[in-house]
């Protein structure tokens, strides 16, 4: 009887010893695994966004030619450090005023219709630039087109009588050439684009129509003074337009040297 009373105690002791031994072996196996420090794990880095587009505002034309000469541009970055720009806006020249206009009897009212379009294809010089396009030095072929239609009225003396004479001026300029420029980028968003030198070849067309009948002499004098006013208002005009031909017919078509330079500021996105 005494043996049977001790049997349950022996069974409990054996089971307890087995469980203790299993836990000890499991702990030893776990401790033997290599520990990986969390600080040694690679931290994923956020990829920097590339801004391939820019909107640019022309600053030089409103300051140097006319405050109504407003142009907005777009630049798109392409592979291999290349890009293209497209620019559109309003072409304008300053009002006809001053001693010449006053002597001709210019009325203050006038109507203007102007248009500008230009484009270039840029090659950013990888060997010369530390950073990728559009930052740094670039070379580019370019094309520009400027059109202006201006209507004016003048008080002209005709056979001793002051007549109100209307003129309709059409000016068209096509220019192709090559340019050298440099673009700065600040804070990865702000662009300052400088076209430093842009010689080209221009095709000029000037046509003035008189809406009132004048004698040939008075009409010729009107064209002459109008030509002088244009030379005073448009940079480089007198280098390509011959006053004598324009004075005869009020029409002149020619080719000559053109030039392009500008300053633009823009936002990249």
LUMMI-761536 format. One line per field, with one value per residue (C-alpha): residue in three letters; residue number from 1; x, y, z. Coordinates in pm, whole numbers. Last residue first. Example, Ala and Ser with C-alpha at 12.3 -4.5 7.8 and 13.67 -1.06 7.14 Angstrom:
<atoms>
rest	c(SER	ALA);
nr	c(2	1);
X	c(1367	1230);
Y	c(-106	-450);
Z	c(714	780);
</atoms>
This chain:
<atoms>
rest	c(UNK	UNK	UNK	UNK	UNK	UNK	UNK	UNK	UNK	UNK	UNK	UNK	UNK	UNK	UNK	UNK	UNK	UNK	UNK	UNK	UNK	UNK	UNK	UNK	UNK	UNK	UNK	UNK	UNK	UNK	UNK	UNK	UNK	UNK	UNK	UNK	UNK	UNK	UNK	UNK	UNK	UNK	UNK	UNK	UNK	UNK	UNK	UNK	UNK	UNK	UNK	UNK	UNK	UNK	UNK	UNK	UNK	UNK	UNK	UNK	UNK	UNK	UNK	UNK	UNK	UNK	UNK	UNK	UNK	UNK	UNK	UNK	UNK	UNK	UNK	UNK	UNK	UNK	UNK	UNK	UNK	UNK	UNK	UNK	UNK	UNK	UNK	UNK	UNK	UNK	UNK	UNK	UNK	UNK	UNK	UNK	UNK	UNK	UNK	UNK	UNK	UNK	UNK	UNK	UNK	UNK	UNK	UNK	UNK	UNK	UNK	UNK	UNK	UNK	UNK	UNK	UNK	UNK	UNK	UNK	UNK	UNK	UNK	UNK	UNK	UNK	UNK	UNK	UNK	UNK	UNK	UNK	UNK	UNK	UNK	UNK	UNK	UNK	UNK	UNK	UNK	UNK	UNK	UNK	UNK	UNK	UNK	UNK	UNK	UNK	UNK	UNK	UNK	UNK	UNK	UNK	UNK	UNK	UNK	UNK	UNK	UNK	UNK	UNK	UNK	UNK	UNK	UNK	UNK	UNK	UNK	UNK	UNK	UNK	UNK	UNK	UNK	UNK	UNK	UNK	UNK	UNK	UNK	UNK	UNK	UNK	UNK	UNK	UNK	UNK	UNK	UNK	UNK	UNK	UNK	UNK	UNK	UNK	UNK	UNK	UNK	UNK	UNK	UNK	UNK	UNK	UNK	UNK	UNK	UNK	UNK	UNK	UNK	UNK	UNK	UNK	UNK	UNK	UNK	UNK	UNK	UNK	UNK	UNK	UNK	UNK	UNK	UNK	UNK	UNK	UNK	UNK	UNK	UNK	UNK	UNK	UNK	UNK	UNK	UNK	UNK	UNK	UNK	UNK	UNK	UNK	UNK	UNK	UNK	UNK	UNK	UNK	UNK	UNK	UNK	UNK	UNK	UNK	UNK	UNK	UNK	UNK	UNK	UNK	UNK	UNK	UNK	UNK	UNK);
nr	c(269	268	267	266	265	264	263	262	261	260	259	258	257	256	255	254	253	252	251	250	249	248	247	246	245	244	243	242	241	240	239	238	237	236	235	234	233	232	231	230	229	228	227	226	225	224	223	222	221	220	219	218	217	216	215	214	213	212	211	210	209	208	207	206	205	204	203	202	201	200	199	198	197	196	195	194	193	192	191	190	189	188	187	186	185	184	183	182	181	180	179	178	177	176	175	174	173	172	171	170	169	168	167	166	165	164	163	162	161	160	159	158	157	156	155	154	153	152	151	150	149	148	147	146	145	144	143	142	141	140	139	138	137	136	135	134	133	132	131	130	129	128	127	126	125	124	123	122	121	120	119	118	117	116	115	114	113	112	111	110	109	108	107	106	105	104	103	102	101	100	99	98	97	96	95	94	93	92	91	90	89	88	87	86	85	84	83	82	81	80	79	78	77	76	75	74	73	72	71	70	69	68	67	66	65	64	63	62	61	60	59	58	57	56	55	54	53	52	51	50	49	48	47	46	45	44	43	42	41	40	39	38	37	36	35	34	33	32	31	30	29	28	27	26	25	24	23	22	21	20	19	18	17	16	15	14	13	12	11	10	9	8	7	6	5	4	3	2	1);
X	c(842	1088	1000	1140	1343	1448	1719	1764	1995	1924	2079	1997	2211	2029	1770	1534	1178	1062	727	622	669	931	1029	1084	1338	1527	1519	1711	1610	1878	2105	1836	1621	1891	1680	1321	1178	1418	1447	1068	1034	1278	1078	757	931	1029	692	512	751	689	313	340	544	320	14	-206	-522	-614	-575	-198	-40	296	478	792	934	1257	1434	1702	2027	2152	2391	2281	2511	2452	2117	2071	1825	1769	1583	1415	1322	1631	1706	1865	1931	2150	2129	2402	2375	2534	2305	2277	2071	1739	1538	1197	1076	736	618	282	195	-151	-160	-455	-441	-644	-616	-489	-541	-266	-234	-220	-100	-94	-270	-185	-379	-215	-274	-12	31	332	476	785	921	1220	1425	1709	2012	2149	2464	2454	2649	2519	2212	1929	2073	2303	2557	2932	2910	3190	3226	2850	2784	2408	2278	1969	1701	1544	1200	1043	700	588	262	151	-171	-164	-422	-345	-485	-246	-265	65	115	429	633	503	610	959	992	893	626	536	454	712	734	519	529	281	366	491	803	891	1209	1392	1625	1944	2164	2157	1784	1534	1448	1144	1148	839	829	617	666	546	640	384	646	839	1198	1465	1271	976	1218	1468	1243	1113	914	1001	798	1024	977	1200	1217	1383	1256	1521	1470	1401	1665	1587	1789	2023	2022	2325	2131	1898	2187	2158	2201	2348	2150	2308	2072	1777	1936	2022	1672	1523	1757	1664	1296	1324	1520	1262	978	1148	1225	864	738	971	870	497	535	733	468	194	385	447	95	113	434	280	0);
Y	c(7187	7468	7838	8110	8423	8546	8777	8838	8858	8803	8963	9015	9079	9162	9067	9303	9390	9752	9915	10279	10325	10593	10670	10304	10279	10590	10508	10185	9942	9710	9917	10177	9920	9811	9887	9982	10318	10574	10384	10354	10732	10794	10563	10747	11074	10947	10784	11111	11308	11067	11102	11479	11475	11221	11427	11275	11065	10929	10575	10565	10221	10139	9812	9682	9333	9216	8881	8838	8645	8567	8652	8536	8630	8623	8447	8446	8218	8257	7954	7913	7562	7367	7630	7846	7736	7947	7922	8029	8120	8112	8156	8053	8211	8245	8566	8648	9009	9136	9499	9623	9993	10133	10509	10742	11107	11385	11679	12028	12240	12443	12198	11904	11977	11655	11588	11225	10910	10586	10214	9961	9601	9425	9079	8922	8578	8410	8099	7951	7720	7644	7636	7588	7675	7576	7435	7294	7037	6833	6987	7053	7203	7246	6882	6833	7131	7189	7153	7361	7363	7706	7856	8194	8343	8704	8875	9236	9423	9789	10064	10434	10752	11032	11220	11271	11607	11531	11773	11604	11261	11382	11583	11296	11031	10714	10477	10218	9888	9580	9204	9014	8663	8317	8122	7755	7606	7283	7073	6866	6718	6366	6311	6598	6890	7092	7473	7696	8067	8376	8698	9057	9353	9593	9750	9838	9800	9769	9699	9508	9313	9226	9052	8753	8518	8147	7835	7535	7160	6860	6885	6566	6441	6313	5948	5903	5686	5346	5294	4995	4779	4831	5030	4737	4519	4164	3896	3566	3258	3077	3236	3070	2725	2765	2880	2580	2336	2484	2468	2099	2009	2179	1994	1655	1717	1807	1494	1271	1437	1406	1035	973	1147	936	615	696	597	270	172	236	0);
Z	c(-6145	-6206	-6170	-6394	-6447	-6789	-6919	-7290	-7588	-7956	-8261	-8625	-8931	-9249	-9504	-9683	-9767	-9779	-9845	-9792	-10166	-10227	-9867	-9785	-10064	-9954	-9583	-9625	-9351	-9209	-8983	-8909	-8730	-8482	-8174	-8270	-8152	-8305	-8633	-8638	-8592	-8876	-9104	-9015	-9099	-9443	-9508	-9432	-9651	-9939	-9891	-9892	-10216	-10385	-10298	-10036	-10046	-9703	-9563	-9603	-9599	-9440	-9508	-9343	-9401	-9242	-9274	-9008	-8982	-8634	-8352	-8004	-7718	-7342	-7325	-6948	-6767	-6392	-6257	-5916	-5796	-5688	-5422	-5694	-6052	-6282	-6661	-6901	-7266	-7609	-7908	-8271	-8547	-8727	-8740	-8892	-8858	-8970	-8946	-9070	-9037	-9109	-9145	-9110	-9218	-9059	-9296	-9222	-9535	-9708	-9994	-9749	-9396	-9199	-8868	-8803	-8713	-8615	-8672	-8568	-8681	-8535	-8596	-8439	-8524	-8359	-8441	-8238	-8255	-7910	-7697	-7320	-7006	-6663	-6493	-6704	-6727	-6503	-6268	-6286	-6631	-6886	-6990	-6998	-7222	-7214	-7570	-7621	-7890	-7941	-7993	-8055	-8113	-8072	-8166	-8188	-8253	-8162	-8207	-8181	-8029	-7935	-8261	-8437	-8610	-8809	-8600	-8286	-8405	-8484	-8163	-7937	-7958	-8145	-7863	-7771	-7958	-7908	-7944	-7729	-7616	-7698	-7605	-7664	-7517	-7590	-7376	-7386	-7116	-7269	-7206	-7243	-7013	-7113	-7110	-7131	-7203	-7133	-7327	-7267	-7489	-7340	-7114	-7429	-7553	-7282	-6960	-7108	-7334	-7059	-6805	-7003	-6777	-6761	-6675	-6622	-6660	-6589	-6209	-6085	-5750	-5510	-5409	-5037	-4871	-4712	-4390	-4408	-4088	-3864	-3601	-3548	-3426	-3548	-3276	-3379	-3257	-2958	-2711	-2881	-2868	-2496	-2416	-2594	-2409	-2070	-2147	-2245	-1924	-1703	-1875	-1832	-1462	-1394	-1568	-1359	-1031	-1105	-1186	-863	-654	-814	-726	-356	-242	-439	-260	83	0);
</atoms>
